[in-house]
Amino acid sequence: MSQPSTSKDPRTQEKKPPFHEGKQPPPGHEFEMKAKPDYGEDSYKGHGRLNGRTALVTGGDSGIGRAVALAFAREGADIAITYLSEHEDAAETRRVVEEAGRKAVLIPCDLTIPNDGARVVDETVKAFGRIDILVNNAAFQGEAVESFEELDAERVERAFRVNILAMFDFVRRALPHMKPGSAIINTASIQAYKPTGGILDYAATKGAIVTFTKGLAGDLIKRGIRVNAVAPGPVWTPLIVQSFDEEKISNFGKDSPMGRPAQPAELAPPFVFLACDESRYVNGEVLGVTGGKPLP
């Protein structure tokens, strides 16, 4: 006698719009959101894939970063987490990491400050002795604008400083503490391939991240270090409620083939895959997690 199927429809496993969520000022706080993002606390199960490893996750206070930190911890890794000023959100990430039985170090930092990566890396190495996994996830996304002229030079410069120049700095600082078998994972975006005019500064940095990933991968594999990226489609995070108007927020992700945005918990497994030994022959790739929107 055949057993009943345990398969579930991916279109209906997470929240769908409309989202009854108000707009927040930057940088956005997850603890203030009414429709709380699902970061995997009740669902992610670890299998020891990262036992004994240490990870530095930038922007780990909320959204994708928190989901990745939780998943890595449940896979056996200790985590250093950077964030800007979202202390309540960062404390929640530390709680779930520590409840997984792993160590968590919170490091507030401002990625617009050149070379602040040196302090972050020093604090991470002081706590853990080395860095096995670097996740470059922190990002600035300004409020969507109506016309190109509203993307002033100050905003564009901030986007590039936080989203791509900081990656150069973190990699440069972390490399002396990384050994063969280590992994670097960058958060790109579908915006690198299908840019939206209202956030073109953000989209342009994501395109740069794709190029950065591919070029760096070819160079660092000579040292036994792999570099890959994850390119999410629409994801329900605090970045959304601080970037768009209430109508856009309410319908966010509705135009996805899934009819909904991803939740951060759905992004964590690809990061785990790229961090662990099971992906040891994967290098220089951009893994799309877009709900069906194709990447070139």
C-alpha positions as CSV (number, residue, x, y, z in Angstrom):
1,M,0.0,0.0,0.0
2,S,1.5,3.3,-1.0
3,Q,2.1,6.0,1.6
4,P,0.4,9.4,1.4
5,S,2.6,12.1,-0.1
6,T,4.3,14.5,2.3
7,S,5.0,17.0,-0.5
8,K,3.8,20.5,0.1
9,D,2.8,23.2,-2.4
10,P,5.7,25.8,-2.3
11,R,3.3,28.6,-3.2
12,T,1.3,28.3,0.0
13,Q,4.0,27.4,2.6
14,E,4.7,30.9,3.6
15,K,2.8,34.2,3.9
16,K,1.3,35.8,0.8
17,P,0.4,39.4,0.1
18,P,-1.4,41.6,1.1
19,F,0.9,42.5,4.0
20,H,-0.7,44.9,6.4
21,E,2.6,46.6,7.3
22,G,3.4,50.2,7.8
23,K,6.5,52.0,6.4
24,Q,9.5,52.3,8.7
25,P,12.3,54.9,8.6
26,P,15.8,53.5,7.8
27,P,17.4,51.2,8.7
28,G,14.3,49.2,9.4
29,H,13.8,47.0,12.4
30,E,12.5,43.4,12.3
31,F,11.1,43.5,15.9
32,E,8.8,46.3,14.8
33,M,7.3,44.5,11.9
34,K,3.7,43.2,12.3
35,A,4.1,40.4,9.7
36,K,7.2,38.9,11.2
37,P,9.6,37.4,8.7
38,D,10.2,33.6,9.1
39,Y,13.9,33.1,9.7
40,G,13.6,29.4,10.4
41,E,13.5,29.3,14.2
42,D,10.7,26.7,14.2
43,S,11.7,24.8,11.1
44,Y,15.5,24.7,10.4
45,K,17.1,21.5,11.4
46,G,20.9,21.1,11.4
47,H,22.9,18.1,10.4
48,G,26.4,18.9,11.6
49,R,27.5,20.2,8.2
50,L,29.6,23.0,9.7
51,N,30.7,21.4,13.0
52,G,33.7,23.2,14.5
53,R,33.7,26.1,12.0
54,T,33.6,29.8,12.6
55,A,31.7,32.3,10.5
56,L,31.5,36.1,10.1
57,V,28.1,37.2,8.9
58,T,27.7,40.9,8.0
59,G,24.3,42.3,8.4
60,G,23.3,39.4,10.6
61,D,20.9,41.2,12.9
62,S,17.8,40.5,10.8
63,G,16.4,39.2,7.5
64,I,18.6,36.9,5.4
65,G,21.6,37.5,7.7
66,R,19.7,36.3,10.8
67,A,18.4,33.2,9.0
68,V,21.9,32.4,7.8
69,A,23.3,32.8,11.3
70,L,20.6,30.6,12.8
71,A,21.2,27.9,10.2
72,F,25.0,28.0,10.5
73,A,24.7,27.7,14.3
74,R,22.4,24.7,14.1
75,E,24.9,23.2,11.7
76,G,27.6,23.6,14.3
77,A,29.3,26.9,13.7
78,D,30.2,29.8,16.0
79,I,29.1,33.1,14.6
80,A,30.3,36.7,14.6
81,I,27.5,39.1,13.5
82,T,27.9,42.7,12.4
83,Y,25.1,45.2,12.3
84,L,24.6,49.0,12.2
85,S,22.4,50.1,15.1
86,E,19.6,47.6,15.3
87,H,20.5,46.4,18.8
88,E,17.2,44.7,19.6
89,D,17.3,42.7,16.4
90,A,20.9,41.7,16.9
91,A,20.1,40.5,20.4
92,E,17.5,38.2,19.0
93,T,20.0,36.7,16.6
94,R,22.4,36.2,19.4
95,R,19.7,34.4,21.4
96,V,18.9,31.9,18.7
97,V,22.6,31.2,18.0
98,E,23.3,30.6,21.7
99,E,20.1,28.4,22.0
100,A,21.6,26.3,19.3
101,G,24.6,25.7,21.6
102,R,27.0,27.9,19.7
103,K,28.9,31.1,20.5
104,A,27.7,34.4,19.2
105,V,29.7,37.7,19.1
106,L,27.8,40.9,18.2
107,I,29.9,43.7,16.5
108,P,28.2,47.0,15.7
109,C,29.9,48.7,12.8
110,D,29.3,51.4,10.2
111,L,30.3,50.2,6.7
112,T,30.4,53.7,5.3
113,I,33.6,54.2,7.4
114,P,36.6,53.1,5.3
115,N,38.6,50.2,6.8
116,D,36.2,49.5,9.6
117,G,36.5,45.9,8.5
118,A,39.9,45.7,10.2
119,R,38.3,46.2,13.6
120,V,35.5,43.7,12.9
121,V,37.9,41.0,11.7
122,D,40.2,41.6,14.7
123,E,37.3,41.1,17.1
124,T,36.2,38.0,15.3
125,V,39.7,36.5,15.3
126,K,40.1,37.4,19.0
127,A,36.9,35.5,19.8
128,F,37.4,32.5,17.6
129,G,41.0,32.4,16.4
130,R,40.2,32.2,12.7
131,I,37.6,32.7,10.0
132,D,36.3,29.7,8.1
133,I,33.3,31.3,6.4
134,L,32.8,34.9,5.4
135,V,29.3,35.9,4.5
136,N,29.2,39.4,2.9
137,N,25.5,40.1,3.4
138,A,25.1,43.7,4.7
139,A,23.5,46.1,2.3
140,F,22.1,49.6,2.0
141,Q,19.0,50.1,0.0
142,G,17.6,53.6,-0.1
143,E,13.9,54.6,-0.5
144,A,12.6,54.0,-4.0
145,V,12.6,57.2,-6.1
146,E,10.4,58.4,-8.9
147,S,13.1,59.8,-11.2
148,F,16.8,59.1,-11.8
149,E,17.7,62.7,-10.8
150,E,16.7,61.9,-7.2
151,L,19.6,59.4,-6.9
152,D,22.0,62.1,-5.7
153,A,25.8,61.5,-5.5
154,E,25.8,61.1,-1.7
155,R,23.3,58.3,-1.8
156,V,25.0,56.5,-4.7
157,E,28.3,56.7,-2.9
158,R,26.8,55.3,0.3
159,A,25.3,52.4,-1.6
160,F,28.7,51.5,-3.2
161,R,30.6,52.0,0.1
162,V,28.3,49.6,2.1
163,N,27.4,47.1,-0.6
164,I,30.6,46.5,-2.5
165,L,33.6,48.5,-1.3
166,A,33.1,47.0,2.2
167,M,33.3,43.5,0.6
168,F,36.7,44.3,-0.8
169,D,37.8,45.5,2.7
170,F,36.4,42.5,4.5
171,V,37.9,40.0,2.2
172,R,41.3,41.7,2.3
173,R,41.2,41.7,6.1
174,A,39.9,38.2,6.5
175,L,42.1,36.4,4.1
176,P,45.2,36.1,6.4
177,H,42.9,34.2,8.9
178,M,41.4,31.9,6.3
179,K,42.9,28.5,5.3
180,P,42.3,26.1,2.4
181,G,38.7,24.8,2.7
182,S,37.3,28.2,3.7
183,A,34.4,29.7,1.9
184,I,33.3,33.2,1.0
185,I,29.6,33.8,0.1
186,N,28.3,37.1,-1.1
187,T,24.7,38.2,-1.3
188,A,23.9,39.5,-4.7
189,S,20.3,40.0,-6.1
190,I,18.0,39.5,-9.0
191,Q,18.4,43.2,-9.3
192,A,21.9,42.6,-10.8
193,Y,20.1,41.1,-13.8
194,K,16.7,42.8,-13.8
195,P,17.3,46.2,-12.2
196,T,14.6,48.5,-11.0
197,G,15.0,52.2,-11.8
198,G,13.8,53.5,-8.5
199,I,16.6,51.7,-6.7
200,L,19.2,51.7,-9.5
201,D,22.0,52.6,-7.1
202,Y,21.4,49.4,-5.2
203,A,20.9,47.4,-8.4
204,A,24.2,48.6,-9.8
205,T,26.1,47.5,-6.6
206,K,24.5,44.0,-7.0
207,G,25.8,43.8,-10.5
208,A,29.2,44.7,-9.2
209,I,28.9,42.0,-6.6
210,V,28.3,39.4,-9.3
211,T,31.5,40.5,-11.1
212,F,33.4,40.6,-7.8
213,T,32.4,37.1,-7.0
214,K,33.4,35.6,-10.3
215,G,36.7,37.3,-10.4
216,L,37.6,36.6,-6.8
217,A,36.7,33.0,-7.2
218,G,39.2,32.4,-9.9
219,D,41.9,34.1,-7.9
220,L,41.3,32.5,-4.4
221,I,40.8,29.0,-5.5
222,K,44.6,29.0,-6.0
223,R,44.6,29.1,-2.2
224,G,41.9,26.5,-1.7
225,I,39.3,29.1,-0.9
226,R,36.0,29.0,-2.7
227,V,33.9,32.1,-3.5
228,N,30.2,32.0,-4.5
229,A,27.1,34.2,-4.4
230,V,23.4,33.8,-3.7
231,A,21.0,36.0,-5.7
232,P,17.7,36.3,-4.0
233,G,14.5,37.5,-5.7
234,P,11.9,39.3,-3.5
235,V,12.5,38.5,0.2
236,W,10.4,39.7,3.1
237,T,12.8,41.6,5.3
238,P,13.1,45.0,7.1
239,L,14.8,46.3,3.9
240,I,11.4,46.3,2.2
241,V,9.5,48.2,4.8
242,Q,12.1,51.0,4.9
243,S,12.5,51.3,1.1
244,F,9.0,51.3,-0.5
245,D,5.6,53.0,0.0
246,E,2.8,51.2,1.7
247,E,1.1,50.1,-1.5
248,K,4.3,48.4,-2.7
249,I,4.9,46.9,0.7
250,S,1.3,45.6,0.8
251,N,1.7,43.8,-2.5
252,F,5.4,42.9,-2.2
253,G,6.2,39.7,-4.1
254,K,2.8,39.4,-5.6
255,D,4.3,39.4,-9.1
256,S,6.6,36.5,-8.4
257,P,5.7,33.2,-10.2
258,M,5.1,31.9,-6.7
259,G,2.7,34.7,-6.0
260,R,4.6,35.6,-2.8
261,P,8.0,36.8,-1.7
262,A,10.6,34.4,-0.2
263,Q,11.0,34.3,3.6
264,P,14.5,34.5,5.0
265,A,14.3,30.9,6.1
266,E,14.1,29.9,2.4
267,L,17.4,31.6,1.7
268,A,19.4,30.0,4.5
269,P,19.8,26.5,3.0
270,P,21.6,27.7,-0.2
271,F,24.1,29.5,2.0
272,V,24.6,26.4,4.1
273,F,25.2,24.4,0.9
274,L,27.8,26.9,-0.4
275,A,29.5,26.9,3.0
276,C,29.8,23.2,3.5
277,D,32.0,20.5,2.0
278,E,29.2,19.1,0.0
279,S,29.6,22.0,-2.5
280,R,33.4,21.6,-2.7
281,Y,33.4,21.6,-6.5
282,V,31.2,24.7,-6.7
283,N,33.1,27.9,-7.3
284,G,32.4,31.2,-8.9
285,E,28.7,30.5,-9.2
286,V,25.7,32.7,-8.5
287,L,22.9,30.6,-7.1
288,G,19.5,32.2,-7.9
289,V,16.8,31.9,-5.3
290,T,14.1,33.8,-7.1
291,G,10.9,31.8,-7.0
292,G,11.0,31.2,-10.7
293,K,12.3,34.5,-12.2
294,P,15.2,33.3,-14.4
295,L,18.7,34.6,-14.2
296,P,20.6,35.0,-17.5
